[in-house]
Amino acid sequence: MGVGHSASAEAETAGKDAAAQAAGGREPGLLIVFSSTGYDFDRLLDGVRGEAGAGTAIIGCTTTGGIAGGPGGADAGVVVTALGGSGLEVRTAVGRDVSARPQEAGADAAAGVAGLTREHRAGLLLCDGLAGVQHEVVRGAYSVVSAVVPLVGGCAGDDMTFRRTHQFIGDRDGVEVLTDAVVGLGLGSDARIGVGIAHGWQKQGEPMVVTRSDKGRLYELDGDPALDVYLQRLRADRSLAADGQAFQNASFAKPLGLSRRTGEDIRTAHAADLKDGSLVFIADVPQGALVWEMATDEDALIAAGAESCRQAVDALDGAGVAGVLVFDCGIRKARLGPEGVAQEIAAMEQAIAGAPMAGFYTYGEVARTRGARGMHFLTVVTLAVA
């Protein structure tokens, strides 16, 4: 595994330089591209394709910032990861029209996993982060992936503008730039693959019941308008909700946690509707669920990044770490700030003993090691390869 990063403002130069650093003069089996939104993507990917071999698959998406090991930790620009070697097997697929057919799109994207032949296997999903039905995408992927094959990945971002995200899939001969899509990777290896997941948030206060909701729209908590109940927990009034940025800042600091058997799945309100008193999320908040306020601090968020890496490395059972892919929530990044992000990346690098590391800040994270559920938010998901 090799990692490259470029912050060049010229799209083709950025793609070429980052891909050349990642490939290191070798012909990779896979190039993964994580890009900021300001580029001409066709030119960016032309630069990446120039470093690909005849058998190199190319996938990727837009982000809320890139992640790379070393000083600065990337952030703006483009991060490219190269994977290769005789023990690696790569199969890519794509699911289209996610918002209209999420389960079918998830199944389409996971099709490559079913054809893997290596002993150790994993599926990776890069989904449109604004589709609002990502949990259904994961459910569709699960329908065609064995229960023993883990799923990981992240939802594409657009630098926190919440307007449009893009996904990439192709090879040396051409790369499609898509939206409302989910790109899937089937990764097979002769060596072990490990997955880690952690978030660093804790329940706070008394639970509430979701008494009315529809997918990502939460209308009532404990029988009252969800916005008013939530604002009461924030010790604020509707003037906060009338200021979109102020409300978002407050909601990022006080997400809701959905009760699960294995812990809490976290949801963050991105907007409020003053007319009907609802809260708007980019993922489902199931009716009947118990929810809590969630709280954290900078130390807990940083520790979660390192813990996720340790879990992934421990799953390799002592095998050397070739590299780690990281899918970290963009809201965690906003909460930590530049200094906290640098500390988190340093803690993750220490946990993986300085092995190559790359990834991006997401609009949601995929991690399923067992069971049908696998969509997470405000979480750090890591994939380690030996």
Residue, then its C-alpha position, 0 to 999 in steps of 0.5 A: m500500500g502506498v499513499g500520495h497527496s497533492a494540494s495543487a490547484e491545477a486538477e491534472t497536476a494534483g491527480k498525477d502527482a498524488a497517484a505517482q507518489a502512491a504508486g511509487g513506480r509500481e503498477p498497482g491493482l487499485l487506485i483509490v481517489f479521495s478529492s476535494t470538491g473544487y476540481d475539474f474531476d475529468r482532468l483530475l482523473d486524467g492525471v490519475r489514469g496516467e499512473a495506472g496500468a492496464g489492469t488497474a481499477i480506479i474508484g473514489c469520491t469527493t470528501t469533506g477533507g482527505i486523510a493521510g499520514g505524516p505532517g499536516g495529515a492532508d485535508a485539502g486537495v486529493v489523496v490517492t491510495a495504491l494497493g497491489g501485489s500478487g496476493l491481492e484480488v480486486r473487483t469493482a462494481v457500481g449501483r446507480d439511482v441510489s435515492a430511487r432504488p437504494q437496496e438494489a443499488g447496494a446489491d449492484a455495488a456489492a456484486g464484486v464481493a461475491g466473485l472473490t476467491r481469496e481466503h480473506r475478503a472485505g467489501l468497501l462501499l463509497c456512497d452518495g452522502l446526500a441520498g438519505v437512504q444509506h442504511e437501505v444501501v447497506r441492507g441491499a449490499y448485505s443481501v448479496v454478501s456473505a455474513v462472514v465478509p465485513l463491509v466498510g466504507g464511507c459516504a461521499g462529502d462536498d466540503m460541508t455544503f450539503r449540495r452534491t457529492h460525486q463518486f468515481i469508477g473506471d480504469r486506465d481507459g476512462v473513469e466515470v464521474l457520477t452522483d446519486a451512486v454507490v461504488g463498490l469494491g470487492l477486496g480479496s487477499d491471501a493475508r488477513i484483513g481487519v476492521g475497527i470501529a469507535h466513536g468516543w460519545q457517551k449517553q447523557g440525560e433521560p431517553m426519549v421515544v421517537t413517536r413519529s418519523d419518516k426516514g430522515r425526518l423526525y417529527e415527534l419525540d415523546g409525542d411533542p414536536a421534535l424541534d421543541v423537545y430538542l431545543q429544550r434539551l439544548r436550553a435554547d428557543r426557536s431563535l436558534a433554529a432560525d439561524g441555520q449555521a448556529f443551529q448546525n453548530a449546536s446540533f453537531a455538539k449535541p447529536l442523538g444516539l439510537s439505542r442498539r444492542t451493541g451500543e449507540d448509532i449516532r444521528t446529527a440534525h443538519a436542519a430544522d423546519l420551523k413550520d412543522g417542528s421537525l428535525v432533518f437528518i441525512a439518515d433514518v431515525p426509526q419510529g419507535a426507537l429510544v434516543w438519547e443526547m450524546a456528549t463527548d470531549e476532545d480527548a475522547l474523540i482523539a482516543a476513538g480514532a486510535e481505538s478504531c485503528r487498534q481494533a483493526v490491527d489486532a484483527l490481523d492476529g500479529a501479521g505486519v500491517a501493510g496499510v490502513l484505510v480510514f473513514d472518519c466523520g466530517i462532523r468529528k473533524a469540525r468538532l476537533g478543529p485543526e489542532g485536534v485533527a492533527q492530534e487524532i492523526a498522530a494517535m492513529e499513526q502511533a496505533i498502527a506503528g507508522a504504517p501507510m494510512a489514508g482515507f477521508y472525512t465522510y457524511g457517514e461511515v459503513a462498518r458491518t462485521r456481523g448482522a444486517r446493520g452497518m450504517h454509522f455517523l460520527t464514527v471512525v471506521t478503519l480497514a487494516v490490510a496485512 
